[in-house]
Amino acid sequence: MVSANRLIAIVSPGSQPIKRIIDEAKGRGSLIDATYGRRTRSVIIMDSGHVVLSAIQHETVASRLDDEEEEDDE
């Protein structure tokens, strides 16, 4: 789990700039691999500089955040 209010972006891992962000995070020790050995389907960038790799599609992560916000509003 990650804190929704600390999240900056949820992106797809396919582009070269995102791959560079992942490599830089790995180099400075701020990469969190939460894929459990599965294929990386989304990259979550946190305000602390941490980069989280997830096996969940970025659209699914975003919709879960939206669902959580709606529950908080009720």
C-alpha positions in Angstrom: 0.0 0.0 0.0 1.1 3.6 -0.6 -0.3 6.8 0.8 -2.5 8.5 -1.8 -1.7 12.0 -0.6 2.1 11.3 -1.1 1.6 10.2 -4.7 2.8 12.4 -7.6 2.2 10.2 -10.7 1.1 6.8 -11.9 2.6 6.0 -15.2 3.2 3.1 -17.6 6.7 1.7 -17.6 7.2 1.4 -21.3 8.8 4.8 -22.2 12.5 5.5 -22.1 12.2 8.5 -19.7 10.4 6.3 -17.2 13.0 3.6 -17.6 15.6 6.2 -16.8 13.7 7.2 -13.7 13.6 3.6 -12.6 17.4 3.2 -13.1 18.1 6.4 -11.2 15.9 5.3 -8.3 17.7 1.9 -8.2 21.0 3.7 -8.2 20.2 5.8 -5.2 18.4 3.1 -3.3 14.9 4.5 -3.5 13.3 1.9 -5.8 10.6 -0.3 -4.2 9.8 -3.4 -6.3 6.2 -4.5 -5.3 5.7 -6.8 -8.3 6.4 -10.0 -6.4 8.3 -11.3 -9.5 5.5 -10.5 -11.9 5.7 -8.1 -14.9 5.9 -4.4 -14.1 2.7 -2.8 -15.4 2.8 0.5 -13.6 5.3 2.8 -12.0 4.2 5.0 -9.0 6.3 8.1 -8.3 6.1 9.4 -4.7 6.8 12.9 -3.4 9.6 11.4 -1.2 11.6 10.5 -4.3 10.7 6.8 -4.0 9.7 4.9 -7.1 7.3 1.9 -6.7 7.0 -0.8 -9.3 3.6 -2.5 -9.4 2.2 -5.5 -11.2 -1.2 -3.7 -11.4 -2.2 -1.7 -14.5 -1.9 2.1 -14.0 -5.6 2.5 -15.0 -6.6 0.1 -12.2 -4.4 1.9 -9.6 -5.9 5.2 -10.6 -9.5 3.9 -10.4 -8.9 2.4 -7.0 -7.7 5.8 -5.8 -10.8 7.4 -7.2 -13.0 4.8 -5.5 -11.2 5.5 -2.2 -11.7 9.3 -2.6 -15.4 8.7 -3.2 -15.7 6.6 0.0 -14.0 9.4 2.0 -16.5 12.0 0.7 -19.5 10.0 1.9 
